[in-house]
Amino acid sequence: YQRRVHGRTVEAVADGSVQSLDVKLLRDAVKVLQERPGSLDDCVKIAREKFEKYFANDIKDLLLAYPENKVTKEGTLFWTLPRRPPRPIKYSGEDSLHVMFISSFAYVLA
């Protein structure tokens, strides 16, 4: 879970300790650099996997945890304004935004 402590967002970790999201992002960045891809094709493959993670899989997981008919403790639907349920995105090579995400992400990795 996440919460704010002294103006910083922190999250609990499995061992019960709390770490700053900044530290988590830094650790993730170091991990990515250590697993640096060997070619541009590898970069494109990783970018495509990240597209699926961010825009399809994570959204499907969120909708499993909070289905559209989920009711809060107060008895109201969870997905009421200002919240709207997200929709997973299916990758399309014809969509310029999808292609731009893949190429930008791949070039950042390269």
ABEGO torsion letter per residue (X at the ends): XBBBBGGBBBBBBAAGBBBBAAAAAAAAAAAAAAABBABAAAAAAAAAAAAAAAAAAAAAAAAAABBAABBBAAGBBABBOABBBBBBBBBBAABAAAAAAAAAAAAAAX
